[in-house]
Amino acid sequence: LREVSSRLQRHTRPHDLVGRIASDEFAVLLTGADLEVGLVVAMRLKTALERPYEIDGVAVVFRAAFGLADYPESGARDAEELLLRAGEGRLGHGVSEARGRE
């Protein structure tokens, strides 16, 4: 989990916030970004997180899923609702669609 956190922080901007919200879930708050920027960042983070991790001399690969929500456009009333809306969009197709835009 420390390496995941480190990779998230290395691949976000200094003024963005990275936090662990559950046992294996993290949230990234991108300040001043729209959904298109969010998709680009999600692709960059997905690539970084899915590079192999070395654990006790063994290369281990994890898969990452992302959900995106924007404020105030999402209509969320608070941070909890915003996170729920991001989770609702976690179908895996968002990052794939963004790849087609490159």
N, C-alpha and C positions, 0 to 999 in steps of 0.2 A: 504493500500500500504506500510505503514511503516513496518508492520509485515511481509509482503512478502519479502521486502528488508532485514529485519533482519534475516529471515530464510535462504535466499540465502547466506548471508554472514557467517552465522554460519555453513553452510554445504559445504563451499568451503575452499580452502587453503588460508593462509594469503597473498600469493603473487598473487592470482587470482584477477581479476577485476570484480566487479558487478556494473552494471549501468542500470538506467531506460531509455529506448529509445522511449517509447510512453506511452499513458495513462495507459495501462495495460500490457505493454511488457517490459521485462528486457533482458539484454544481459549479459552473463558471459564469460569472456575471460580466458581460461585455458592456462597458459603459460607452455610450455614444455610438452604438452599432445598430444597424437594421438587420432584417432577416437574411439578406443576401450576404452581408459580412459574416453573420452568424454561421451560415452554411460553409463559407470558405474556412472559417476558423474550425468548425466541426470536422471538416475533411483533414485539415492539418493535424488536429489533435488525434483523430482516428488513426492516421498514419503513424504518428509518434507512439501512441499507446499500443499499437499492434506489432511493433518491432519486438523481437524476442527479448525476454528477461532471463538473466542467468541466475538460477537458484540452486545453490549447492552443486555447481558445475554442470547443471542441466539447463538447456535452453527451453524456456516455456513461453508459449504464445497465448495471449488472451485476445478476445474479441471485444470490441467496444461498441455500444449503442448510444445514440444521442437523440435528445428531444430539444426542440427549440420553441420558445415563446417570446413575444416581444411586448413591451409595456410602453404606452398604454393601449396599443392596438389590440391586444389580446382580450381586453375587457376585464382582466384580473383585478380584484379589489385589494389584494395584499400579496406578500411574497409567497405565502403558502399556496394560494390559488395559482399564482404564476408558475410555480414548480409543478403543480398538478397538471396544468395545461401543457407544459413542456413534456411531461411524461406521457400524456395522451397522444402526442405526436411521434412517440418513439416507435416507429414501425420499421426503421431501417431504410426506408425508401428515400428519405430526405437527403442523405449523404450521396446515395447513388444518383439521384436526380441532379445534384450539384455537380457531380463529376462530368455529366453530359454538357454542362455549361462552359467547361474549361476550353 
